[in-house]
Amino acid sequence: MRKIKLISVVLGICLILGLVGCGTTTSSSGSSSSEDSDSSSTSVTLTGTIASGTLGTSSLNQNLKPLAATDYTIVVVDNDSNKIYNTTANAEGEFSLDVPTDGTYLVSIINDGSYLGPTVFDGEGTEVNTAITPSANADLGAITVDSTNGYAQTATTPADVATSITSEATNGKPLGAGNDGKTENSGVTNRTDSDKDKDGIPNLFDADEDNDGIRNGVASAASSTEVVSDYVESVYMSSNIWADHNTTEGAEDLIALRLHVVPVAGQESMIASVACTSVPSSIASVATVRYADSLGSPTGYPAENSLWQTASYGLYETTTLASDQWIISICPKAIMNVGDTFTIRVTYTDATYEDFFVTTAYVLTDWAKITEYNSTAMPVEGTKTDPVTYSSDTLEITFSKPLDEDGDVLAGLSYSVIYGVSTLDGSIYLVPGSSTESSVTDTGSDTLSYTITTTANATYYVTPVAESADGQRNGEETWFTRQ
């Protein structure tokens, strides 16, 4: 009999504690990529200076001062194709980036592995302009980033504002700013561009891109999971949490979080290396490498339990899976936040590269747990060494739904129960090699119930499972013995 391993099932996290979810994925071409640094007549150059300050509610930027910090990434999203372009500001906050002529672009800011917000170019009150359509080189001037309010704004209105692309706002602040787009807003009619719900947050970074109150990846994949690349098919995050009953460990130590880069079939040989150039600051120095048989025997994979930082945040090519991919599995060792962003750089054999962004859409710090059995509150017993005892022909369990980072039930998950007869190995009851998994209808309440028909003198392994549409799973492993 095998013991269960904390492996990701394929977010997002985003279950990481976030991640079940989570997450949002898309691709972007790095500014040094040959196809994107072309200075011919088919491209224009965007320049500007990142500044910090406080954004007013009735006028443009106030309290401007140059940023002293580096590592501010400017991410430009093509509103029609979702193609991404990005660059990093220098120590003075200055940046320069080439993009194709006549595209319509949304501009966002990332710093230290965290999404800071979108950029407003014009407007006030209940509607603001969040896109530009540059037909020639454009200096955007000073762009104030207000990390408290969660958005940026230009000090002056650029000449090429896209007046048709607007965001709904309150006192000039986009509705999604400061909450990573996860708040459901009333009266929104979705559109089909790179900001579907018009809250100002591009789909790439929006925790709920369609404003349905269900986080991206939970009930269906986000539109931004479609990667725009000749060589990369998809980039995504997956995770799970399997916890023993009554564990004292926190989610940060139980999460199995994986990052995946899947190449276009036939283009595997074009990829020279894959590594994160930026990871969320909360886990950057503490995340450790995990290994599981399901990883596909990646080439050069780091030692298990080693710091991921020591391996320069690399991803590694698999050798035994049905299709190749570059992968890393980590234990984050810290609680992540909605908006935490991984920048994954895929470097090609011709020395060009593309950057891809994967963003946490929700954070779980708990998991589906059995709260009652046969109308009795769960005791401390129920572990693999000390099962709960009962005497009836059936075992009816009641279990709770996972909560998100705000302490609310995470809407949109599906539920099931895994159960099977467990055998004793010394002093430990094992996870069954063969088990049954049955779906549980979600009644809409905060807890759900399921009844198992049992046999006398048998010990049962029972785990309620909460699962997202993209395969993120979590649950509490519990043991019961019928006397």
C-alpha positions in Angstrom: 0.0 0.0 0.0 1.2 3.5 -0.8 1.3 6.5 1.5 -0.3 9.5 -0.1 2.2 12.2 -1.3 1.7 15.9 -1.3 1.9 16.3 -5.0 0.1 18.7 -7.3 -2.6 17.3 -9.3 -3.0 19.6 -11.9 -3.6 25.5 -9.3 -4.1 28.0 -9.0 -2.9 28.5 -5.6 -3.9 30.1 -7.0 -4.2 25.8 -4.1 -1.8 27.6 -2.4 -3.0 28.9 -0.3 -3.5 30.3 -2.6 -3.3 28.8 -5.4 -5.7 26.6 -6.1 -6.0 28.9 -8.1 -5.1 30.1 -9.3 -3.9 31.4 -11.2 -3.9 33.4 -14.3 -1.5 32.7 -17.1 -0.4 34.3 -20.3 2.6 35.0 -22.4 4.7 38.1 -23.1 7.6 38.8 -25.3 10.6 40.2 -23.5 11.9 43.5 -24.7 15.3 42.0 -25.7 13.6 39.5 -28.0 14.5 40.1 -31.6 10.9 40.1 -32.8 10.0 42.7 -30.3 13.0 45.0 -30.3 12.6 45.8 -34.0 12.9 49.6 -34.4 11.6 49.6 -38.0 8.5 51.5 -39.2 6.3 48.6 -37.9 7.0 49.5 -34.3 6.9 52.5 -32.0 8.8 53.2 -28.8 7.0 53.9 -25.5 9.0 55.8 -22.9 8.3 57.2 -19.5 9.4 57.6 -15.9 7.9 55.6 -13.0 7.3 57.8 -9.9 5.7 57.2 -6.6 3.1 59.3 -4.9 -0.5 59.7 -3.8 -3.2 59.9 -6.5 -5.9 62.5 -5.9 -9.6 61.9 -6.5 -10.3 64.9 -8.6 -7.1 65.7 -10.4 -4.0 64.0 -11.8 -0.9 63.1 -9.9 0.1 64.8 -6.6 3.2 64.5 -4.5 5.5 63.2 -7.2 8.9 62.0 -6.4 11.3 59.7 -8.4 11.5 56.1 -7.3 14.8 55.1 -5.8 14.0 51.4 -6.1 14.6 49.3 -9.2 12.8 46.2 -10.4 9.6 47.9 -11.5 8.3 46.0 -14.5 6.1 47.7 -17.0 3.7 45.2 -18.7 1.9 46.3 -21.9 -1.0 44.1 -23.0 -2.3 44.3 -26.6 -6.0 44.8 -26.1 -7.0 42.7 -29.2 -4.5 39.8 -29.3 -3.5 39.6 -25.6 0.1 39.7 -26.7 2.4 41.0 -23.9 5.4 43.3 -24.0 7.4 44.2 -21.0 10.5 45.9 -19.7 12.1 47.0 -16.4 12.6 50.5 -15.3 16.2 51.6 -14.5 17.3 53.0 -11.1 15.9 56.4 -12.0 12.5 54.9 -12.9 13.0 55.4 -16.7 11.9 52.8 -19.2 11.8 52.3 -23.0 9.8 49.6 -24.8 9.1 48.8 -28.4 5.6 47.7 -29.4 3.9 47.3 -32.8 2.4 50.4 -34.4 -1.3 51.1 -34.1 -2.1 48.5 -31.5 -4.3 49.4 -28.5 -2.5 48.8 -25.2 -3.2 48.5 -21.5 -0.3 49.3 -19.2 0.3 47.7 -15.8 3.0 47.8 -13.2 4.6 44.9 -11.3 7.2 45.2 -8.5 9.0 42.6 -6.4 6.7 39.8 -7.6 3.5 41.7 -6.9 0.9 43.2 -9.2 0.6 46.9 -8.3 -2.1 48.0 -10.7 -3.2 49.4 -14.0 -2.4 52.8 -15.5 -5.1 55.5 -16.0 -4.3 57.9 -18.9 -7.4 60.3 -18.7 -10.8 60.7 -17.1 -12.3 61.2 -13.7 -15.4 60.4 -11.8 -17.1 57.1 -12.9 -15.2 56.5 -16.1 -11.5 56.6 -16.9 -9.4 55.8 -20.0 -7.0 52.9 -19.5 -5.5 52.3 -22.9 -3.4 54.0 -25.6 -3.1 53.6 -29.4 0.3 55.0 -30.3 0.9 55.6 -34.0 4.3 57.1 -33.4 6.9 57.1 -30.6 5.2 58.2 -27.4 6.6 59.6 -24.2 4.1 58.9 -21.5 6.0 61.2 -19.1 5.8 60.7 -15.3 3.6 57.8 -14.2 2.7 57.9 -10.6 2.3 54.5 -8.9 0.2 54.6 -5.8 0.6 51.2 -4.2 -1.9 52.0 -1.5 -4.8 52.8 -3.9 -3.6 50.1 -6.4 -3.2 51.9 -9.6 -1.0 54.3 -11.6 -1.7 57.5 -13.5 0.1 59.7 -16.0 0.8 63.3 -14.9 -0.4 64.5 -18.3 -2.8 63.0 -20.8 -0.9 61.3 -23.7 -1.8 62.3 -27.2 -2.9 58.8 -28.2 -5.4 57.9 -25.5 -7.8 55.2 -26.7 -11.1 57.0 -25.9 -13.1 53.9 -26.7 -11.4 51.8 -24.0 -12.8 52.8 -20.7 -12.9 51.4 -17.1 -15.7 52.0 -14.7 -14.4 54.0 -11.7 -15.2 55.6 -8.4 -13.7 59.1 -8.1 -11.4 58.4 -10.9 -10.1 55.1 -9.4 -10.8 52.0 -11.5 -13.2 49.6 -9.7 -10.7 46.7 -9.7 -7.8 48.8 -8.3 -6.7 47.9 -4.8 -8.5 44.6 -4.8 -6.9 42.8 -7.8 -10.2 42.7 -9.6 -11.7 40.1 -7.2 -14.6 42.3 -6.0 -17.9 41.6 -7.9 -19.3 44.9 -9.2 -23.0 45.5 -10.0 -24.3 46.7 -13.4 -21.3 45.4 -15.4 -21.8 44.2 -19.0 -18.8 42.2 -20.1 -17.0 42.9 -23.3 -14.5 40.7 -25.3 -11.2 42.6 -25.0 -8.3 42.4 -22.5 -10.3 43.9 -19.7 -13.6 41.9 -19.9 -15.3 43.3 -16.9 -14.2 46.9 -17.4 -12.8 47.2 -13.9 -9.4 48.5 -15.1 -7.5 45.3 -14.4 -6.3 43.5 -17.5 -7.5 39.9 -17.6 -4.0 38.7 -17.3 -3.9 40.0 -13.7 -7.6 40.1 -12.8 -8.6 37.6 -10.1 -12.1 37.5 -11.4 -12.0 38.7 -15.0 -15.7 38.2 -15.9 -17.2 39.7 -12.7 -19.2 36.6 -11.9 -18.1 36.4 -8.3 -16.1 33.2 -8.9 -12.3 33.4 -9.1 -10.4 32.6 -12.2 -9.6 28.9 -12.6 -12.2 27.8 -10.1 -15.2 27.0 -12.3 -13.6 27.6 -15.7 -10.2 28.7 -17.1 -9.5 32.4 -17.5 -9.3 33.7 -21.1 -5.7 34.8 -20.4 -4.6 31.1 -20.1 -4.4 31.3 -23.9 -0.7 31.9 -24.6 0.4 34.0 -27.6 3.7 32.4 -28.7 5.2 30.4 -31.5 7.0 28.0 -29.3 5.1 27.8 -26.0 1.7 26.2 -25.8 0.8 27.0 -22.2 2.2 28.3 -19.0 0.3 27.6 -15.8 0.4 27.0 -12.0 -1.0 24.0 -10.2 -1.1 23.0 -6.6 -2.9 21.0 -3.9 -3.1 20.5 -0.1 -3.5 17.1 1.5 -3.6 17.4 5.2 -3.8 14.8 8.0 -6.8 15.3 10.4 -5.9 17.6 13.3 -2.6 18.6 11.8 -0.7 21.4 13.5 1.0 22.3 10.3 -0.1 25.5 8.4 -1.0 25.5 4.7 2.3 27.1 3.8 4.1 23.9 4.8 1.6 21.6 3.2 1.1 23.1 -0.2 2.5 21.4 -3.2 2.9 24.2 -5.8 4.0 23.5 -9.4 4.8 25.8 -12.3 4.5 24.3 -15.8 5.8 25.5 -19.2 4.4 23.3 -22.1 6.1 23.8 -25.5 4.2 23.7 -28.8 4.5 20.1 -30.2 7.5 19.9 -32.4 9.2 23.0 -31.0 10.7 21.5 -27.9 14.2 21.8 -29.2 13.8 25.6 -29.5 13.8 26.0 -25.7 17.2 26.4 -24.2 16.2 27.1 -20.6 13.4 28.2 -18.4 13.6 30.2 -15.1 11.7 32.7 -13.1 13.2 36.2 -13.2 10.9 37.4 -10.5 8.9 35.5 -7.8 6.6 36.8 -5.0 8.8 38.3 -2.3 7.0 36.4 0.5 8.4 33.1 -0.8 11.6 34.1 -2.6 14.1 33.2 0.1 12.2 30.4 1.8 10.5 28.2 -0.9 11.9 24.7 -1.0 12.1 22.2 -3.9 9.8 19.2 -3.8 10.0 16.1 -5.8 7.3 13.5 -6.8 7.2 10.5 -9.2 4.6 12.4 -11.2 7.1 15.1 -12.2 8.4 13.1 -15.1 12.1 12.7 -14.1 13.2 16.2 -15.0 16.8 16.6 -16.2 19.1 18.3 -13.7 16.4 18.7 -11.1 17.6 20.2 -7.8 17.8 18.2 -4.5 14.6 17.7 -2.7 14.1 20.2 0.2 16.8 22.5 -1.1 16.1 26.2 -1.4 14.6 27.0 -4.8 16.5 30.3 -4.7 19.8 28.3 -4.8 18.7 26.8 -8.1 18.1 30.4 -9.5 14.4 29.7 -9.6 14.8 27.3 -12.5 12.3 25.0 -14.2 13.5 21.7 -15.6 12.7 19.6 -18.7 10.8 16.4 -18.1 11.9 13.1 -19.7 9.2 10.5 -19.0 5.8 12.3 -19.5 3.6 11.7 -22.5 4.5 15.3 -23.7 7.6 17.3 -22.7 7.3 20.3 -20.4 9.5 22.4 -18.1 8.5 22.0 -14.5 9.3 22.8 -10.9 7.5 21.7 -7.7 7.9 23.8 -4.6 6.7 24.1 -1.0 6.2 27.9 -0.7 6.8 28.0 3.1 5.0 31.3 3.3 1.5 32.5 2.7 1.1 34.2 -0.7 -1.3 37.0 -1.6 -3.8 37.6 -4.4 -1.9 39.4 -7.1 1.4 37.6 -6.4 3.1 37.1 -9.7 5.7 34.8 -11.2 7.6 36.1 -14.2 8.8 33.0 -16.1 11.4 33.6 -18.8 11.7 31.1 -21.6 15.1 31.5 -23.4 15.4 30.1 -26.9 18.3 28.6 -28.7 18.6 31.7 -30.8 19.2 33.8 -27.7 15.8 35.5 -27.8 13.3 35.0 -25.0 9.7 35.4 -24.0 8.4 36.3 -20.5 5.2 34.8 -19.2 3.2 36.0 -16.2 1.4 33.7 -13.8 -0.7 35.5 -11.1 -2.4 34.2 -8.0 -6.2 34.6 -8.2 -7.1 33.4 -4.7 -5.4 32.1 -1.5 -6.4 29.2 0.6 -5.1 28.8 4.1 -7.3 25.9 4.9 -8.9 22.9 3.2 -12.1 20.8 3.1 -12.4 19.3 6.6 -14.7 16.8 8.3 -16.6 18.6 11.1 -19.0 15.8 12.2 -19.5 12.1 11.8 -22.9 10.5 12.6 -24.0 13.8 14.1 -21.1 13.8 16.5 -18.5 16.6 16.4 -15.1 15.4 15.2 -12.7 14.7 18.1 -8.9 14.9 18.1 -8.9 11.2 17.0 -9.2 10.4 13.3 -5.5 10.3 12.5 -3.6 7.5 10.7 -2.4 6.2 14.1 -5.6 6.8 16.1 -8.8 6.4 14.1 -12.2 7.5 15.3 -14.3 4.5 16.4 -18.1 4.1 15.7 -20.5 1.2 15.6 -23.3 1.9 13.1 -23.8 0.4 9.6 -23.2 3.7 8.0 -20.8 6.6 8.4 -22.3 10.0 7.6 -19.8 12.7 7.4 -20.3 16.5 7.3 -17.5 18.6 6.0 -16.7 22.2 5.6 -15.8 24.1 2.4 -12.5 25.8 2.0 -12.3 29.5 2.7 -10.5 32.1 0.7 -8.0 34.7 2.0 -10.9 36.9 3.2 -12.4 34.1 5.3 -15.3 33.5 2.9 -16.3 30.2 1.3 -14.5 30.0 -2.1 -17.4 29.9 -4.6 -17.5 27.7 -7.6 -15.5 24.6 -6.4 -16.8 21.0 -7.0 -16.8 18.4 -4.2 -16.3 14.7 -3.8 -15.4 12.2 -1.1 -12.7 9.6 -1.4 -13.0 6.5 0.8 -11.7 3.0 1.0 -10.6 0.2 3.4 -7.3 0.9 5.1 -4.7 -1.6 6.3 -2.4 -1.3 9.2 1.3 -1.1 8.6 3.0 -1.3 12.1 1.3 1.5 13.9 0.1 3.5 10.9 -3.0 3.0 8.8 -2.2 3.4 5.1 -3.9 5.3 2.3 -5.7 2.6 0.3 -4.1 1.5 -3.0 -7.7 1.2 -4.3 -10.4 3.6 -3.3 -13.8 5.0 -4.4 -14.4 8.7 -5.2 -18.0 9.9 -5.3 -19.2 13.3 -6.2 -21.2 15.4 -3.7 -23.9 17.8 -4.8 -23.3 21.3 -3.7 -26.4 22.5 -1.9 -25.1 26.0 -1.5 -24.7 25.7 2.3 -21.3 26.2 4.0 -21.1 22.4 4.8 -21.9 19.3 2.8 -22.7 15.7 3.9 -22.1 12.2 2.5 -23.0 8.8 3.7 -20.8 5.7 3.4 -22.0 2.1 3.9 -19.4 0.3 6.0 -18.4 -3.2 7.2 -17.9 -4.3 10.8 -14.3 -4.4 12.1 -12.9 -2.4 9.1 -10.9 0.8 9.2 -11.8 3.4 6.5 -9.8 6.2 5.0 -12.1 9.1 4.2 -11.1 12.4 2.6 -13.5 15.2 1.5 -12.1 16.9 -1.6 -12.7 20.4 -2.9 -11.6 20.8 -6.6 -11.3 23.6 -9.1 -12.1 23.2 -12.8 -8.4 23.2 -13.6 -7.7 20.3 -11.3 -6.5 22.0 -8.1 -7.5 19.8 -5.1 -7.4 19.9 -1.3 -8.8 17.8 1.5 -8.3 16.4 5.0 -7.3 12.7 5.3 -9.2 11.1 8.2 -9.5 7.5 9.4 -12.5 5.7 11.0 -12.8 2.2 12.5 -16.2 0.5 12.7 -16.3 -1.7 15.8 
